[in-house]
Amino acid sequence: MPELSEIRKKRLSLITFFLFWALYGSVTNLWNQYGYNLMHAGVEALAERGVFYLEGSPTPRFAQIEGAKPLPGYETSTDVFWHKGHLYPIKQPGMFILGAIVYKPLSLMGLRYVREYNLTSALVSWLTSGLIGAFVVTLLLRQGLSEGLGRKAALIVALSLGSGSIFFPYSGVLHHDFLGGCLAYFAFYLLFGPEARMTSSPLYLLLGGFMAGFAFTTSALTFFFVIPFGIGVLKARGMRPFIYFAAGYITGLLPLLFYNIVCFGNPFLMPNAAAHDIYTHPSFVSLFQFCDRFIMYFISPRWGLWTFSPVLYFAAAGLVLRITRAHKKGDGWVLLGAIIPVILFILTIPSGGGAAFGPRYLLPVLPLLSVGLIPVLKALDIKKVEMSMGHRILWALLGLSFCAGVMICFTGALRGSMHGMEVHPFLYRLEVGMGLSGIKETPGAFPLLYPIIFLLAALFYFVPEHFLWKEE
């Protein structure tokens, strides 16, 4: 079967982008806008009052934040802290900047938080996280196509991240870790993606560096990506391209440095350090504690990643497979070098993310991790008429994981991403998804919605490709 033409690739990419952007808009709900109102408070402060502190807002929902009290025995609450007479969020400022870019024109048209919080917050979330998330899914599709996958296989890769992982429930939230992970993937794509390999233009390096720097401006967990990205550029391209990358990275950091100076008087004093926040600082842990947290994140049937996004375990295996391929060995090591330090870091901090749908501290690595699905789909080669028994078993297991992830994450997208980690164990969510248990996940939802979603995912995955569209 001949490779798709560039025109057909662009057409498929555009369709994928708009479908995902529409999907993310359709599940952008008020559960999330109320639960994450702190994020929107920072947007309003910057866009309407030109400040970074939160007190003094005319919006009643934001004014309530001023009454937040530190947890007993600690210096701060989990979200905000007072510093020299002002109330600040314990968050990096990148998401407030992105939100303000969207909110400012909306406010000039009359859509303001103080007048219409529900619609305004939903639009800000959709035009930031929803838009950027759909773009990431589309680029992942493009990467799969460029590496030799057919349309269906490339779509499975894109759908696995976009609708079959916890990436989906957070697509309707103005969330720092979600946005940071998206920006980090943009950086990876610009630095090591198919277009970057075909050009010597420094623009890709500068823009890739900027995205990596602004990712850290948005999410502290993306700090660990700069070293493998930088080494990858230096090794593959040489010193001059590395200088371009470094210049872009520093530029992307400037908003964070400015924020730290204005708020805390020190460009290198990060919000969590200024707040003396013990929850996100690494600490010495015993081997037992380390293993216990590893089990919580990756093995537990109640909190582990596999209970929310089982298909990503195939992606992890795919990254190992990727580094065994000579032509992909370089960026395979870059991906592992970015992901592993984040995992090691979150296993040594006291916080587990709390009140969330799935282990949300893994959000920044999910787009990079999903690249590992490309070599898995390529190795299985679903276009083959004859497949070995081992390949058939792996194909079926991958399909069941994909379908289960789509169904389960659909419940999180509808119910809100601040629910489900501690109160909805996997088996209960599976029963809800199959229509066998009470519909507490989404009050008022049609009971057969989730099994229909499961069946649609299975139909797409298991039906032969030539039944889905005309062969080229």
N, C-alpha and C positions, 0 to 999 in steps of 0.2 A: 504494500500500500504506500503510495507516494506521500511525502511529507506535505503538511498543510502549507498553502501559500501564505505569504505575509499578510495579504488582504484578509484571508479567512481567519488568521490568528488575531488580527486587530478586531475583526467583527466579533469573534467569540469573546475576546477580552472586554469589549464594550458592553456586550450583553451581560457578562458575568458581573462587571462592576455595577451596572444599574440594578440588576436583580438583587445583589447583596446590599446595596445601599437602600433599596426599597425594603428589603427584609429587615434590616437593622432599624429602619424608621418605623416599621410596623410593630416591632416589639419594644420600642422605646416607651417605657411606662412610668407612671407616677410613683410606683413603689421605689424605683431607683432615684427619681428626682427628689423625693422627700428624704430618702435615706442618705443621699450624698449632697445635701444642700450646702455643706461646708465648701465644696468645690465651686459652686455657683456664687457663694458669698465672696470668694476671692476674685472671681471674674467681675462682679459688680463693683467691688472696691477699686479695682484697677481701671475699669472702663468708665465709671461714672464719677468717681471722686479722685482719681489719679493717685491713690495710695495703695500700700500693700497690707495695711492692718485692717482688721475686720470690724472693730467697734464703730458705732455711729451710723450704721446702715438704716435707711428709711423703710426697708422691707421687713415686716414683722417676723417672717420666718428666719431672716438672718439676724435680727436683733436678739432672738432667743439664744444665739450662740454665745453672746456675751455672758450669759449666766452659767456657762459650763464650769464645773468645778473639778479640781484635780482629784484623781483617785486617792482614796485613803492610803496614807503612807508613802505617796509619791509626790514629786514636785509638779507634775503636769497631768493633764488628762491625756487620753490617747490621741487627741486630734488637735488641740489648740493649747497655747500657753501665753502668759503675759510676759512681756519683755520691755522694760523701761517705760511702763505706762501704756503700752499698746498690746493688742491681742493679735497674735499671729497663728496661722496654721502650721502644723508640723509637716509641711509638704514642700517639695521643690516647686518653684514658680512657673515652670514651663506650661502646665495645663491652664493656669490662670491667664497667661499670655495668649495662648491659642484660643481660649474661650473668649477673651476680650476682643480679639480680632473679629470673631464672629458676632459677638453680642453688640458691639458698637453700632454697626449699621442697622441691626434689628431695633436697637433703642431709638435711633433717629427716625425710624418708621413708626414708633409708638409702642413697640413691644418691649416693655420693661418688666423686670422682676417685680417691682413694687405694684404694678398695675395688673399684670397677668403672669403670675409665677408659673403656673402649670404649663401653658403653651410655650412661654419663653424658655424655660429650663429644658423642655423637651427638644425644642429647635436647636438650642445651643449644643446639647449632647449629640443630636443627630448630625449637625453640621461640623462637628469636631470628631468625636470618636467614631460615629457611624460612617462618615465620609472617609476618614483616614483608614479605618478598618477595612472597608470595602476595597480601597485602593491596594492595601497589603494583600488581600486575597487574590486580587486580579494580577498583581505582580508575581505571586507564587504560581498562579496558573501559567503566566508567560514563561517563568523559569522552567516549569515542567515541560512545556512545549518546546522550548529552545534546547532542552537536554534530551530530546528524542521521544518523549511520551506522546501517545495519541490523545485525541480530544477527551475521551472518557477517562483515561488514566490521569491526565492532567487535571480534569475537573474533580476527580476523587481526591487528589491531593489538596486542591483549593477548598473543597467542601469539608474535608477533614478538619482543617483549621477553622474555616469560617463558620461552620454550623455543627461540627462534631466535637468541638473542644470547648473548654471554659472561656475561650476567646469570645464565643457567641454571647453568653449572658452579660459580658461586660461591654459589648458593642454599643449599648444604650446608656452608658455612664461616662460622664466626664471624669475619667480616672487616670491618675498619674502613671501607674504601672502598665495599664493597657496602652496608653499613648506612648510611653517610653519604649515598650516592646515594638510598637509599630515603627517608630522613628529609627530604632536600631536595625530593623529589617530593611528599611529604606537605605540606611548606610551600607549594609551588607550588599544589597542589590546593586547600588551605585559603584561600589568598590570591586566586587567580585562577580557580579551578574553577567548575563550574556552580552548586554550592550557595552559594558565596561571593558570586556575582553576584546571587543572589536574596534576600540578607539584609543588613541593616545592623548585625547583632549584632557587637559588638567581640570576642566570643569567638573567632570565626574568625581575626581579626587577631592576637589574643594567642597563640592556639595555633599559628597559622602562623609567627609570629615565634619562638616557642619551638622549633618543629621545625627552623627554619633555624639557630637558635643551637646546638641540641643536635647538629645535623648537623656543625657545625664542631667541637664537643666530641668528635665521633667520628672525623672525617676532616679533615685539614688542607686537602685540596684543595677542600672546600666553602666555604672562606673567601670565594672569589670570587663566591659567589651572593648575598651580602648586599646589595651595591650595586645590581644590577639589580632584585632583589626590592623593596628599599626605594624606589628611584625609581619602580618600577611602581605601588606602593601610593600613593605621594605624588601621582603624576600622575593616577591614576584615582580616588582617594578623597579626597585632601586631607590637611591637616596633622594633624587629630585622629586619623584612622585610622593615619597613619604613626607617631604617638606610641605607639598601642597595639601596633603591629608592633615598634617599637624596644624597648618594655618587655618584650615576649615574647622578643625575641632576646637581650636582656641576661640574662634569667632562664635561658634555655637555655645561656648561656655560663658561668653561675656554677659548675657542677661542674668545668669546665675550669680556671677561675681558682683554685678551691679546690685542685684537684690540683696545679697549678703552685706554689702557695704551700707546700703541705705537702711536696712532693718537692724543689723547687728553690729555695724561698725568694723567688720572684718571680712574681706572678700572670701576668705577660706573657712569661715565659720558657717557650717551648714545648719539648716533649721533644726534638725533633730539633735545636733550637738548643742546649739544655743538653748534648746528646751531641756537639756539634760535628760533626754528621753531614753530610758533604760531598755525599752522594748525592742528597739531596732539597732542596738549596739551589740557587736559580737562579744562573747564571753567564753572563758574556758569551760568546756564541758567534758564530763567523763565519757569513756567509750560507751558505757551503758546509755547515757543521755543522748549521745550522738546517734546510736543505733535506734533508740526509741523514737527520735524525731524522724529518722529516715523511714522507719516503719509507718509513722503517721503520714508522711508526705506521699509515700509510694506504694505501700502494701496494705494499709488499713482498709477494711471494707466500708468504713464509715467516712473517713476523711481523705483517703489516698487518691492520688490523681487518676488511678485506673477506674475508680468508681464513677468518675465524671467524664473522663476523656480517654477510654482504653486504647483508641487507635494511636495515641501518641507513643505508646510503648513500642509499636512497630517503627515509628519514626526514630526513636532512640537507637534501635538496632540498625536502622538505615544509615545513621551517621557513621557507625562503625564500618558498615559496608562501603560507605562513601570514601573513607580514607584508604581503602584497599584498591580503589580505582585510580590508576596512575594520573589520569587527566583531571581528577577531582580531589586528589589527595590534599592539595594545598588548602582549598577552602573548607574541606572536611575537618582539618585540624583547627582552622580558624573557628568553625562552629563549635567544636568540642571545647576549645580554649575559652570561648565566651560563655558557654552554658555551665560547665563544671564548676568554676569559681562561684557563680551565683548560687548553685545548689549547696556547695560547701558553706557559704556564708549564711544562708537561711537556716541551716542545720545548727548554727551556733548562736542564734539570737533568741531571746525569750519569747517573742511574739510569733504566733502562727498565722496571723492575718485576721483572726477573729471574725465573727458574724459575716460570713462570705459564702458564696456558692463555689466550693472547691478551694484548693490551695492557691489563693490568689497571688502569693509572692512568686509563683512560677510564671505569672503572666508575661513578664518581660522576655522570657526565653522561648515562649511558645511559637512565634513566627519563625525564629531561627531553627528551632527543633523540628518544625514541620518540613523543612527542606529535606530531612532524612527520609521522608516518604517517597521522594522521587526515585532514588535507587531501588527501593523496595518494589515499587510498581514496575520499574524497568526490569528487575530481575524476574518477577513473576510473569511478565509479558502476557497480558490478558488477551492479546490478539491471537495467540497460538491456538490452533484447533486441538492439538494434542498436548496435554500437560501431564507431568508426572504426578503420581499420587501425593508426594510430599508437597508439590506446588499447589495441588488442588486443596489440600488441607489448610495450608497457609492462606490461600486465597479466600477460603470460607471463613477462617478465623478473623482475617482482616475485615471481611465484609460484615460479620456479626459485630465486631468492635466498632466499625464505622456507623452502622445502623443504630446500635445502642447509644453511642455518643451523641448522634443527632437528636434522638428522642429525648435523652436525659437533659441535654443542654438546652433543648427547646423549653423544657419545664423551667429551667433557671432563667432563661431569657424572658419568659412571660411573668414569672412570679417575682422576679427582682433578684439581683445578684447578692444582696445583703442577707439572703435567707438560704438555708439548706445545708450548710457545712456541719452544723452540730445537731440539728433536729430532724433531718431527713436522711436516714441511712440508705444505702444503695438499694437494698431489696424493696424498701417501701417505695422509693422513687420509681423502681422498675415496675412494681405493681400498679402505681399510678399511671405510668407511661403506657402500660398494656390495657388500661381501663379496668383493672381488677380490684382497685381499691378506691377509697374516697378521693374526691377531687380537691383536696385541701391545698394542693400546690398552686392552683389558679382558680380562686373562687369564681363561680359562674361560667367557667369554660365548658365547652361541649365535651362530654366524657370520652367520646371516641376520637378526640383530636390527636392524642398522643399515639395510639396504635395506628392511626392513619399516617402520621408522620413517619413512624417506623416502617410501615409497608411501602411508602413512597421511596424512602431511602433504599430499602431492599430491592425494589423494582428497578431503580436506576443502577444499583451496584451489580446485581446478578443477571439482569437481562442482557443478552449479547449486544455488542455495540451496533451491529448493523440493523437491529430493530429500533434503535433510538433515532437514527438519522441516516440519510442516504450516504453510501460510501462515495468517497471522492474518485 
